[in-house]
Amino acid sequence: MARLEAEIARLTREYQAKTGKLLTIGTVESATGGRMADRITNVPGSSDYFKGSVVAYSNEAKIAVLGVKKATIENYGAVSEQTAMEMAQGGRKLLDVDICVSDTGIAGPSGDTPEKPVGLFYLGLAAEGENLSQKHAFPGNREENKRDAAEAALNMLKQYLLQFIGKSKTTV
């Protein structure tokens, strides 16, 4: 099976060939610390579609840089579906991209609560007229959880691209 980042590259090129338009992608990362961006940029030619990434690790950065509402973090927590969605939306606007994917989570080994255990991650994806989120609970150690969250986020992006391209009109 092809690695996800190669599949994402192939899908963006397929979309461009089909429509004549280039899809742009960005990432906004918290607990993964830049792993999504690292993997995407390992593909030669990724600069055609990948515009950038923001690692917003602290709540202050999520608020000041990405525009996550302070009330969202206070009411739902930094690790929540709502925060992941606002991160993706803010990243899409800041990076001026068609699609932005985000993560926020508890990598471990500490920082957990009874309601939010180590390995809990929320992923967000923002595109025009589309906001998606996923919740994951990974069973690994810190390194494994970060790796698995980046993998899940890239898979979410790939699945979105497959659906989006399937709905796209071919140029005449």
N, CA, C and O atoms as a DFTB+ gen file, in Angstrom:
688 C
 N C O
     1  1       0.848      -1.198       0.000
     2  2       0.000       0.000       0.000
     3  2       0.885       1.250       0.000
     4  3       1.872       1.335       0.729
     5  1       0.508       2.195      -0.822
     6  2       1.281       3.437      -0.903
     7  2       1.142       4.222       0.399
     8  3       0.098       4.205       1.051
     9  1       2.208       4.898       0.752
    10  2       2.142       5.726       1.948
    11  2       1.133       6.846       1.731
    12  3       0.941       7.324       0.613
    13  1       0.505       7.248       2.804
    14  2      -0.558       8.247       2.708
    15  2      -0.115       9.533       2.032
    16  3      -0.859      10.099       1.232
    17  1       1.087      10.000       2.343
    18  2       1.520      11.276       1.758
    19  2       1.683      11.167       0.243
    20  3       1.446      12.141      -0.471
    21  1       2.084      10.001      -0.257
    22  2       2.186       9.792      -1.700
    23  2       0.791       9.735      -2.318
    24  3       0.580      10.245      -3.419
    25  1      -0.151       9.125      -1.625
    26  2      -1.536       9.082      -2.093
    27  2      -2.139      10.485      -2.153
    28  3      -2.855      10.819      -3.097
    29  1      -1.849      11.299      -1.147
    30  2      -2.345      12.678      -1.120
    31  2      -1.783      13.442      -2.314
    32  3      -2.509      14.185      -2.974
    33  1      -0.497      13.265      -2.592
    34  2       0.117      13.922      -3.752
    35  2      -0.559      13.469      -5.046
    36  3      -0.877      14.292      -5.904
    37  1      -0.774      12.187      -5.181
    38  2      -1.407      11.649      -6.380
    39  2      -2.824      12.210      -6.550
    40  3      -3.232      12.565      -7.656
    41  1      -3.557      12.283      -5.455
    42  2      -4.929      12.780      -5.520
    43  2      -4.990      14.266      -5.879
    44  3      -5.870      14.681      -6.633
    45  1      -4.071      15.068      -5.349
    46  2      -4.088      16.492      -5.709
    47  2      -3.777      16.669      -7.194
    48  3      -4.344      17.538      -7.856
    49  1      -2.876      15.843      -7.705
    50  2      -2.545      15.920      -9.144
    51  2      -3.705      15.415     -10.000
    52  3      -3.976      15.961     -11.070
    53  1      -4.380      14.382      -9.530
    54  2      -5.567      13.873     -10.240
    55  2      -6.641      14.958     -10.319
    56  3      -7.258      15.153     -11.366
    57  1      -6.858      15.657      -9.214
    58  2      -7.840      16.737      -9.200
    59  2      -7.443      17.824     -10.196
    60  3      -8.284      18.325     -10.942
    61  1      -6.168      18.185     -10.205
    62  2      -5.703      19.225     -11.114
    63  2      -5.877      18.793     -12.573
    64  3      -6.282      19.595     -13.415
    65  1      -5.573      17.536     -12.869
    66  2      -5.731      17.035     -14.231
    67  2      -7.204      17.017     -14.647
    68  3      -7.535      17.278     -15.804
    69  1      -8.058      16.714     -13.715
    70  2      -9.497      16.596     -13.977
    71  2     -10.174      17.961     -14.132
    72  3     -11.061      18.127     -14.969
    73  1      -9.750      18.938     -13.319
    74  2     -10.458      20.221     -13.263
    75  2      -9.660      21.410     -13.785
    76  3     -10.232      22.454     -14.100
    77  1      -8.356      21.257     -13.876
    78  2      -7.515      22.387     -14.258
    79  2      -7.186      23.299     -13.093
    80  3      -6.505      24.310     -13.264
    81  1      -7.672      22.944     -11.892
    82  2      -7.425      23.753     -10.695
    83  2      -6.489      23.006      -9.740
    84  3      -6.505      21.778      -9.657
    85  1      -5.692      23.767      -9.041
    86  2      -4.780      23.197      -8.051
    87  2      -5.415      23.302      -6.668
    88  3      -5.839      24.383      -6.259
    89  1      -5.483      22.201      -5.958
    90  2      -5.943      22.212      -4.568
    91  2      -4.760      22.508      -3.670
    92  3      -3.685      21.939      -3.859
    93  1      -4.938      23.384      -2.700
    94  2      -3.861      23.667      -1.762
    95  2      -4.216      23.114      -0.392
    96  3      -5.381      23.073       0.006
    97  1      -3.175      22.689       0.317
    98  2      -3.331      22.019       1.606
    99  2      -2.427      22.679       2.642
   100  3      -1.320      23.124       2.338
   101  1      -2.933      22.731       3.881
   102  2      -2.147      23.187       5.018
   103  2      -2.446      22.309       6.216
   104  3      -3.452      21.600       6.247
   105  1      -1.564      22.361       7.202
   106  2      -1.793      21.614       8.435
   107  2      -1.632      22.540       9.635
   108  3      -0.836      23.479       9.623
   109  1      -2.411      22.246      10.665
   110  2      -2.294      22.944      11.937
   111  2      -2.171      21.852      12.985
   112  3      -3.077      21.038      13.163
   113  1      -1.043      21.845      13.673
   114  2      -0.733      20.736      14.559
   115  2      -0.500      21.207      15.981
   116  3       0.057      22.277      16.225
   117  1      -0.935      20.391      16.894
   118  2      -0.635      20.613      18.299
   119  2       0.191      19.432      18.786
   120  3       1.420      19.482      18.747
   121  1      -0.457      18.382      19.240
   122  2       0.261      17.259      19.855
   123  2       1.174      16.509      18.891
   124  3       2.128      15.869      19.332
   125  1       0.909      16.571      17.584
   126  2       1.791      15.880      16.632
   127  2       3.067      16.667      16.335
   128  3       3.998      16.129      15.737
   129  1       3.116      17.911      16.739
   130  2       4.351      18.692      16.679
   131  2       4.983      18.878      15.315
   132  3       6.191      19.098      15.235
   133  1       4.225      18.799      14.250
   134  2       4.773      19.023      12.917
   135  2       4.943      17.755      12.092
   136  3       5.446      17.812      10.969
   137  1       4.541      16.635      12.621
   138  2       4.723      15.361      11.900
   139  2       3.924      15.272      10.611
   140  3       4.390      14.690       9.632
   141  1       2.732      15.842      10.602
   142  2       1.951      15.805       9.357
   143  2       2.693      16.570       8.264
   144  3       2.864      16.075       7.150
   145  1       3.124      17.767       8.594
   146  2       3.839      18.595       7.618
   147  2       5.122      17.916       7.167
   148  3       5.458      17.948       5.984
   149  1       5.832      17.309       8.090
   150  2       7.069      16.609       7.758
   151  2       6.802      15.499       6.744
   152  3       7.531      15.359       5.762
   153  1       5.779      14.731       6.982
   154  2       5.473      13.629       6.067
   155  2       5.037      14.136       4.701
   156  3       5.471      13.610       3.675
   157  1       4.184      15.152       4.679
   158  2       3.721      15.687       3.392
   159  2       4.899      16.223       2.588
   160  3       4.980      15.996       1.381
   161  1       5.813      16.933       3.249
   162  2       6.938      17.545       2.533
   163  2       8.037      16.541       2.183
   164  3       9.007      16.910       1.520
   165  1       7.912      15.301       2.604
   166  2       8.846      14.263       2.169
   167  2       8.587      13.838       0.730
   168  3       9.414      13.149       0.134
   169  1       7.459      14.236       0.168
   170  2       7.103      13.880      -1.207
   171  2       7.665      14.936      -2.158
   172  3       7.354      16.118      -2.011
   173  1       8.486      14.533      -3.129
   174  2       8.984      15.502      -4.106
   175  2       7.822      16.174      -4.840
   176  3       6.870      15.512      -5.252
   177  1       7.912      17.483      -4.994
   178  2       6.859      18.237      -5.664
   179  2       5.742      18.695      -4.746
   180  3       4.777      19.309      -5.201
   181  1       5.863      18.402      -3.458
   182  2       4.794      18.785      -2.521
   183  2       4.622      20.299      -2.441
   184  3       3.564      20.778      -2.032
   185  1       5.643      21.051      -2.823
   186  2       5.512      22.509      -2.783
   187  2       4.463      23.010      -3.783
   188  3       4.038      24.162      -3.705
   189  1       4.047      22.160      -4.713
   190  2       2.988      22.549      -5.655
   191  2       1.656      22.741      -4.946
   192  3       0.864      23.597      -5.340
   193  1       1.401      21.957      -3.908
   194  2       0.087      21.985      -3.259
   195  2       0.141      22.243      -1.759
   196  3      -0.849      22.698      -1.186
   197  1       1.261      21.969      -1.111
   198  2       1.356      22.179       0.335
   199  2       1.886      23.577       0.612
   200  3       3.000      23.916       0.213
   201  1       1.076      24.398       1.304
   202  2       1.437      25.798       1.506
   203  2       2.069      26.089       2.861
   204  3       2.735      27.112       3.019
   205  1       1.875      25.214       3.840
   206  2       2.515      25.478       5.119
   207  2       1.819      24.806       6.269
   208  3       0.807      24.123       6.118
   209  1       2.410      25.031       7.439
   210  2       1.918      24.428       8.662
   211  2       2.156      25.375       9.829
   212  3       3.085      26.183       9.821
   213  1       1.303      25.256      10.819
   214  2       1.482      25.975      12.069
   215  2       1.466      24.935      13.182
   216  3       0.547      24.120      13.262
   217  1       2.474      24.963      14.033
   218  2       2.456      24.140      15.238
   219  2       2.053      25.067      16.376
   220  3       2.841      25.888      16.846
   221  1       0.812      24.914      16.803
   222  2       0.254      25.742      17.880
   223  2       0.087      24.830      19.091
   224  3      -0.975      24.248      19.311
   225  1       1.147      24.723      19.859
   226  2       1.179      23.771      20.967
   227  2       0.453      24.306      22.197
   228  3      -0.270      23.573      22.871
   229  1       0.654      25.579      22.478
   230  2       0.039      26.163      23.675
   231  2      -1.360      26.685      23.370
   232  3      -1.699      26.968      22.221
   233  1      -2.158      26.807      24.418
   234  2      -3.478      27.405      24.257
   235  2      -3.359      28.832      23.759
   236  3      -4.163      29.280      22.942
   237  1      -2.341      29.557      24.256
   238  2      -2.137      30.953      23.843
   239  2      -1.901      31.040      22.340
   240  3      -2.428      31.939      21.685
   241  1      -1.115      30.117      21.783
   242  2      -0.854      30.121      20.341
   243  2      -2.118      29.752      19.565
   244  3      -2.393      30.326      18.512
   245  1      -2.873      28.808      20.079
   246  2      -4.123      28.433      19.409
   247  2      -5.044      29.657      19.304
   248  3      -5.688      29.873      18.277
   249  1      -5.095      30.445      20.368
   250  2      -5.966      31.621      20.411
   251  2      -5.383      32.759      19.567
   252  3      -6.064      33.294      18.691
   253  1      -4.131      33.128      19.826
   254  2      -3.526      34.304      19.188
   255  2      -3.218      34.101      17.711
   256  3      -3.412      35.016      16.910
   257  1      -2.747      32.926      17.340
   258  2      -2.319      32.699      15.961
   259  2      -3.460      32.171      15.095
   260  3      -3.644      32.610      13.959
   261  1      -4.224      31.224      15.643
   262  2      -5.243      30.547      14.831
   263  2      -6.649      31.103      15.008
   264  3      -7.545      30.796      14.222
   265  1      -6.843      31.917      16.035
   266  2      -8.170      32.477      16.260
   267  2      -9.139      31.544      16.959
   268  3     -10.351      31.751      16.908
   269  1      -8.604      30.502      17.621
   270  2      -9.490      29.672      18.434
   271  2     -10.054      30.567      19.539
   272  3      -9.318      31.337      20.156
   273  1     -11.333      30.463      19.780
   274  2     -11.952      31.309      20.804
   275  2     -11.521      30.845      22.192
   276  3     -11.504      29.650      22.488
   277  1     -11.177      31.807      23.025
   278  2     -10.812      31.494      24.404
   279  2     -11.941      30.736      25.092
   280  3     -11.693      29.807      25.861
   281  1     -13.172      31.132      24.815
   282  2     -14.340      30.473      25.411
   283  2     -14.437      29.009      24.998
   284  3     -14.904      28.175      25.773
   285  1     -13.998      28.695      23.786
   286  2     -14.022      27.300      23.329
   287  2     -13.101      26.459      24.192
   288  3     -13.476      25.374      24.635
   289  1     -11.897      26.959      24.431
   290  2     -10.938      26.215      25.259
   291  2     -11.428      26.143      26.707
   292  3     -11.309      25.104      27.357
   293  1     -11.972      27.240      27.201
   294  2     -12.480      27.238      28.580
   295  2     -13.668      26.288      28.752
   296  3     -13.773      25.608      29.772
   297  1     -14.553      26.239      27.772
   298  2     -15.770      25.432      27.889
   299  2     -15.584      23.966      27.513
   300  3     -16.206      23.089      28.111
   301  1     -14.733      23.696      26.529
   302  2     -14.598      22.325      26.028
   303  2     -13.207      21.736      26.253
   304  3     -13.036      20.517      26.224
   305  1     -12.220      22.594      26.474
   306  2     -10.846      22.147      26.655
   307  2     -10.054      22.240      25.361
   308  3     -10.619      22.287      24.268
   309  1      -8.738      22.265      25.508
   310  2      -7.863      22.324      24.333
   311  2      -7.983      21.048      23.516
   312  3      -7.856      21.073      22.291
   313  1      -8.228      19.930      24.199
   314  2      -8.395      18.653      23.520
   315  2      -9.900      18.391      23.410
   316  3     -10.512      17.789      24.292
   317  1     -10.475      18.861      22.300
   318  2     -11.908      18.726      22.075
   319  2     -12.189      18.828      20.583
   320  3     -11.387      19.353      19.811
   321  1     -13.331      18.321      20.208
   322  2     -13.773      18.415      18.818
   323  2     -13.879      19.881      18.407
   324  3     -13.475      20.252      17.305
   325  1     -14.423      20.712      19.295
   326  2     -14.633      22.131      18.978
   327  2     -13.305      22.837      18.718
   328  3     -13.184      23.618      17.775
   329  1     -12.304      22.556      19.565
   330  2     -10.989      23.187      19.379
   331  2     -10.346      22.706      18.090
   332  3      -9.777      23.506      17.348
   333  1     -10.427      21.413      17.812
   334  2      -9.849      20.883      16.571
   335  2     -10.470      21.546      15.347
   336  3      -9.772      21.871      14.387
   337  1     -11.791      21.746      15.388
   338  2     -12.467      22.380      14.259
   339  2     -12.051      23.842      14.106
   340  3     -11.784      24.300      12.995
   341  1     -11.997      24.566      15.207
   342  2     -11.592      25.979      15.127
   343  2     -10.134      26.109      14.695
   344  3      -9.775      27.067      14.010
   345  1      -9.298      25.161      15.085
   346  2      -7.902      25.161      14.626
   347  2      -7.840      24.989      13.111
   348  3      -7.124      25.723      12.430
   349  1      -8.588      24.020      12.582
   350  2      -8.587      23.775      11.137
   351  2      -9.134      24.980      10.379
   352  3      -8.586      25.370       9.348
   353  1     -10.212      25.568      10.889
   354  2     -10.807      26.738      10.234
   355  2      -9.841      27.925      10.260
   356  3      -9.659      28.616       9.257
   357  1      -9.227      28.148      11.423
   358  2      -8.272      29.252      11.538
   359  2      -7.046      29.037      10.670
   360  3      -6.539      29.980      10.061
   361  1      -6.568      27.806      10.610
   362  2      -5.419      27.484       9.767
   363  2      -5.728      27.658       8.292
   364  3      -4.887      28.133       7.528
   365  1      -6.925      27.277       7.892
   366  2      -7.323      27.431       6.490
   367  2      -7.293      28.904       6.088
   368  3      -6.828      29.253       5.002
   369  1      -7.789      29.752       6.969
   370  2      -7.801      31.192       6.693
   371  2      -6.371      31.764       6.727
   372  3      -5.968      32.488       5.816
   373  1      -5.624      31.441       7.763
   374  2      -4.272      31.974       7.931
   375  2      -3.345      31.555       6.793
   376  3      -2.591      32.377       6.273
   377  1      -3.395      30.288       6.407
   378  2      -2.506      29.761       5.369
   379  2      -3.066      29.977       3.962
   380  3      -2.371      29.744       2.973
   381  1      -4.331      30.423       3.872
   382  2      -5.003      30.671       2.605
   383  2      -4.956      29.420       1.721
   384  3      -4.458      29.445       0.595
   385  1      -5.496      28.322       2.276
   386  2      -5.505      27.042       1.573
   387  2      -6.934      26.549       1.364
   388  3      -7.869      26.996       2.029
   389  1      -7.079      25.624       0.431
   390  2      -8.383      25.025       0.170
   391  2      -8.785      24.067       1.291
   392  3      -9.953      24.004       1.675
   393  1      -7.817      23.331       1.806
   394  2      -8.093      22.317       2.823
   395  2      -7.040      22.429       3.929
   396  3      -5.842      22.521       3.661
   397  1      -7.511      22.420       5.165
   398  2      -6.587      22.421       6.304
   399  2      -7.008      21.317       7.264
   400  3      -8.187      21.166       7.583
   401  1      -6.031      20.557       7.712
   402  2      -6.282      19.479       8.666
   403  2      -5.555      19.806       9.969
   404  3      -4.454      20.356       9.955
   405  1      -6.186      19.459      11.102
   406  2      -5.629      19.814      12.409
   407  2      -5.659      18.626      13.359
   408  3      -6.375      17.648      13.145
   409  1      -4.857      18.741      14.417
   410  2      -4.921      17.765      15.498
   411  2      -4.732      18.460      16.833
   412  3      -4.045      19.476      16.939
   413  1      -5.355      17.889      17.841
   414  2      -5.116      18.278      19.222
   415  2      -5.324      17.027      20.056
   416  3      -6.285      16.289      19.839
   417  1      -4.438      16.784      21.005
   418  2      -4.556      15.544      21.757
   419  2      -3.671      15.486      22.981
   420  3      -2.945      16.424      23.309
   421  1      -3.761      14.346      23.644
   422  2      -2.952      14.080      24.834
   423  2      -2.025      12.922      24.493
   424  3      -2.425      11.758      24.526
   425  1      -0.777      13.259      24.164
   426  2       0.174      12.240      23.727
   427  2       0.627      11.361      24.897
   428  3       0.878      10.169      24.718
   429  1       0.729      11.943      26.078
   430  2       1.153      11.194      27.259
   431  2       2.609      11.463      27.592
   432  3       3.258      12.217      26.868
   433  1       3.130      10.907      28.609
   434  2       2.485       9.959      29.518
   435  2       1.620      10.618      30.581
   436  3       0.933       9.927      31.334
   437  1       1.644      11.949      30.651
   438  2       0.821      12.641      31.648
   439  2      -0.093      13.622      30.928
   440  3      -0.139      13.660      29.699
   441  1      -0.825      14.421      31.715
   442  2      -1.714      15.428      31.153
   443  2      -3.133      14.942      30.987
   444  3      -3.994      15.672      30.497
   445  1      -3.381      13.707      31.395
   446  2      -4.705      13.145      31.225
   447  2      -5.609      13.437      32.417
   448  3      -5.153      13.828      33.491
   449  1      -6.893      13.235      32.195
   450  2      -7.905      13.320      33.248
   451  2      -8.799      12.095      33.071
   452  3      -8.688      11.404      32.058
   453  1      -9.673      11.811      34.019
   454  2     -10.586      10.677      33.828
   455  2     -11.438      10.810      32.558
   456  3     -11.741       9.808      31.909
   457  1     -11.820      12.026      32.206
   458  2     -12.636      12.254      31.015
   459  2     -11.803      12.262      29.733
   460  3     -12.313      11.971      28.651
   461  1     -10.527      12.596      29.863
   462  2      -9.657      12.723      28.692
   463  2      -8.361      11.961      28.957
   464  3      -7.395      12.528      29.468
   465  1      -8.344      10.675      28.607
   466  2      -7.183       9.830      28.874
   467  2      -6.028      10.065      27.898
   468  3      -6.212      10.643      26.826
   469  1      -4.848       9.613      28.284
   470  2      -3.703       9.623      27.374
   471  2      -4.107       8.880      26.105
   472  3      -4.745       7.829      26.168
   473  1      -3.736       9.424      24.972
   474  2      -4.048       8.812      23.690
   475  2      -5.287       9.374      23.023
   476  3      -5.593       9.020      21.884
   477  1      -6.018      10.264      23.729
   478  2      -7.207      10.886      23.144
   479  2      -6.770      12.003      22.188
   480  3      -6.020      12.903      22.565
   481  1      -7.248      11.924      20.963
   482  2      -6.953      12.947      19.961
   483  2      -8.230      13.315      19.230
   484  3      -9.099      12.477      18.990
   485  1      -8.321      14.588      18.882
   486  2      -9.375      15.069      18.002
   487  2      -8.706      15.634      16.760
   488  3      -7.714      16.358      16.847
   489  1      -9.259      15.297      15.612
   490  2      -8.759      15.791      14.340
   491  2      -9.841      16.661      13.717
   492  3     -11.034      16.412      13.893
   493  1      -9.410      17.676      12.993
   494  2     -10.347      18.542      12.292
   495  2      -9.933      18.703      10.842
   496  3      -8.752      18.608      10.510
   497  1     -10.900      18.945       9.989
   498  2     -10.618      19.243       8.589
   499  2     -11.585      20.331       8.163
   500  3     -12.797      20.215       8.345
   501  1     -11.030      21.387       7.595
   502  2     -11.843      22.503       7.107
   503  2     -11.566      22.701       5.620
   504  3     -10.418      22.771       5.182
   505  1     -12.648      22.788       4.867
   506  2     -12.583      23.074       3.439
   507  2     -13.804      23.940       3.127
   508  3     -14.649      24.154       3.996
   509  1     -13.898      24.427       1.918
   510  2     -15.034      25.289       1.582
   511  2     -16.343      24.525       1.764
   512  3     -16.579      23.503       1.120
   513  1     -17.180      25.039       2.649
   514  2     -18.475      24.423       2.894
   515  2     -18.422      23.089       3.618
   516  3     -19.419      22.369       3.649
   517  1     -17.300      22.750       4.191
   518  2     -17.136      21.432       4.814
   519  2     -16.290      21.539       6.074
   520  3     -15.192      22.095       6.055
   521  1     -16.812      21.003       7.162
   522  2     -16.054      20.913       8.404
   523  2     -16.259      19.510       8.952
   524  3     -17.387      19.104       9.231
   525  1     -15.182      18.784       9.103
   526  2     -15.241      17.409       9.570
   527  2     -14.400      17.257      10.825
   528  3     -13.442      17.998      11.041
   529  1     -14.771      16.288      11.647
   530  2     -13.939      15.995      12.816
   531  2     -13.955      14.503      13.081
   532  3     -14.878      13.789      12.687
   533  1     -12.916      14.052      13.754
   534  2     -12.804      12.661      14.168
   535  2     -12.234      12.620      15.573
   536  3     -11.427      13.462      15.967
   537  1     -12.675      11.616      16.317
   538  2     -12.148      11.365      17.656
   539  2     -11.422      10.025      17.600
   540  3     -11.925       9.052      17.037
   541  1     -10.234       9.993      18.193
   542  2      -9.446       8.767      18.242
   543  2      -8.933       8.546      19.658
   544  3      -8.664       9.495      20.394
   545  1      -8.805       7.287      20.022
   546  2      -8.181       6.904      21.295
   547  2      -7.077       5.914      20.968
   548  3      -7.348       4.757      20.646
   549  1      -5.839       6.366      21.049
   550  2      -4.691       5.525      20.717
   551  2      -4.128       4.891      21.985
   552  3      -4.089       5.545      23.027
   553  1      -3.693       3.635      21.922
   554  2      -3.276       2.906      23.126
   555  2      -1.779       2.968      23.431
   556  3      -1.327       2.344      24.391
   557  1      -1.003       3.705      22.639
   558  2       0.448       3.607      22.742
   559  2       1.088       4.554      23.730
   560  3       0.423       5.221      24.522
   561  1       2.416       4.586      23.654
   562  2       3.191       5.548      24.427
   563  2       3.201       6.887      23.675
   564  3       2.575       7.005      22.621
   565  1       3.884       7.864      24.192
   566  2       3.896       9.213      23.607
   567  2       4.273       9.186      22.126
   568  3       3.566       9.739      21.283
   569  1       5.378       8.547      21.828
   570  2       5.873       8.487      20.449
   571  2       4.857       7.795      19.531
   572  3       4.574       8.279      18.435
   573  1       4.320       6.678      19.980
   574  2       3.340       5.935      19.174
   575  2       2.060       6.740      18.973
   576  3       1.495       6.735      17.880
   577  1       1.604       7.422      19.999
   578  2       0.378       8.215      19.891
   579  2       0.545       9.358      18.903
   580  3      -0.363       9.643      18.122
   581  1       1.701      10.017      18.933
   582  2       1.957      11.102      17.990
   583  2       2.004      10.574      16.556
   584  3       1.442      11.172      15.639
   585  1       2.682       9.450      16.387
   586  2       2.771       8.825      15.059
   587  2       1.383       8.416      14.566
   588  3       1.018       8.691      13.423
   589  1       0.614       7.760      15.432
   590  2      -0.708       7.276      15.042
   591  2      -1.670       8.425      14.755
   592  3      -2.509       8.316      13.861
   593  1      -1.560       9.516      15.494
   594  2      -2.423      10.673      15.248
   595  2      -2.095      11.319      13.905
   596  3      -3.003      11.694      13.163
   597  1      -0.819      11.450      13.587
   598  2      -0.435      12.011      12.287
   599  2      -0.932      11.110      11.159
   600  3      -1.428      11.599      10.144
   601  1      -0.800       9.810      11.335
   602  2      -1.290       8.845      10.341
   603  2      -2.802       8.979      10.156
   604  3      -3.292       9.001       9.026
   605  1      -3.532       9.069      11.252
   606  2      -4.991       9.191      11.185
   607  2      -5.403      10.494      10.505
   608  3      -6.355      10.515       9.725
   609  1      -4.691      11.575      10.799
   610  2      -5.024      12.869      10.187
   611  2      -4.756      12.841       8.684
   612  3      -5.559      13.353       7.903
   613  1      -3.642      12.254       8.275
   614  2      -3.351      12.152       6.842
   615  2      -4.363      11.237       6.155
   616  3      -4.751      11.485       5.013
   617  1      -4.785      10.193       6.839
   618  2      -5.803       9.313       6.282
   619  2      -7.135      10.059       6.132
   620  3      -7.843       9.883       5.141
   621  1      -7.466      10.883       7.113
   622  2      -8.683      11.697       7.038
   623  2      -8.619      12.618       5.807
   624  3      -9.598      12.757       5.074
   625  1      -7.471      13.232       5.598
   626  2      -7.267      14.099       4.440
   627  2      -7.419      13.299       3.146
   628  3      -8.096      13.744       2.219
   629  1      -6.802      12.134       3.079
   630  2      -6.897      11.289       1.887
   631  2      -8.358      10.921       1.608
   632  3      -8.810      11.025       0.468
   633  1      -9.088      10.501       2.620
   634  2     -10.492      10.118       2.441
   635  2     -11.328      11.306       1.956
   636  3     -12.205      11.151       1.106
   637  1     -11.050      12.486       2.501
   638  2     -11.759      13.677       2.057
   639  2     -11.455      13.939       0.577
   640  3     -12.366      14.220      -0.203
   641  1     -10.186      13.848       0.192
   642  2      -9.802      14.088      -1.199
   643  2     -10.481      13.102      -2.138
   644  3     -10.942      13.490      -3.212
   645  1     -10.549      11.836      -1.750
   646  2     -11.221      10.830      -2.583
   647  2     -12.680      11.207      -2.822
   648  3     -13.162      11.126      -3.952
   649  1     -13.383      11.616      -1.774
   650  2     -14.788      12.009      -1.912
   651  2     -14.930      13.292      -2.727
   652  3     -15.797      13.400      -3.595
   653  1     -14.066      14.258      -2.433
   654  2     -14.136      15.550      -3.113
   655  2     -13.882      15.397      -4.599
   656  3     -14.606      15.970      -5.413
   657  1     -12.866      14.635      -4.962
   658  2     -12.518      14.443      -6.373
   659  2     -13.619      13.664      -7.081
   660  3     -13.912      13.919      -8.249
   661  1     -14.218      12.730      -6.387
   662  2     -15.325      11.971      -6.959
   663  2     -16.511      12.843      -7.332
   664  3     -17.243      12.537      -8.272
   665  1     -16.702      13.942      -6.587
   666  2     -17.827      14.858      -6.839
   667  2     -17.459      15.964      -7.839
   668  3     -18.339      16.679      -8.317
   669  1     -16.173      16.107      -8.155
   670  2     -15.716      17.231      -8.987
   671  2     -16.066      17.011     -10.450
   672  3     -16.096      15.883     -10.943
   673  1     -16.326      18.109     -11.122
   674  2     -16.651      18.092     -12.539
   675  2     -15.362      18.127     -13.362
   676  3     -14.400      18.814     -13.019
   677  1     -15.373      17.380     -14.438
   678  2     -14.241      17.378     -15.369
   679  2     -14.324      18.622     -16.253
   680  3     -15.408      19.043     -16.655
   681  1     -13.157      19.202     -16.548
   682  2     -13.131      20.355     -17.454
   683  2     -13.366      19.866     -18.884
   684  3     -13.045      18.729     -19.232
   685  1     -13.924      20.739     -19.687
   686  2     -14.221      20.373     -21.077
   687  2     -13.147      20.897     -21.986
   688  3     -13.211      20.694     -23.199
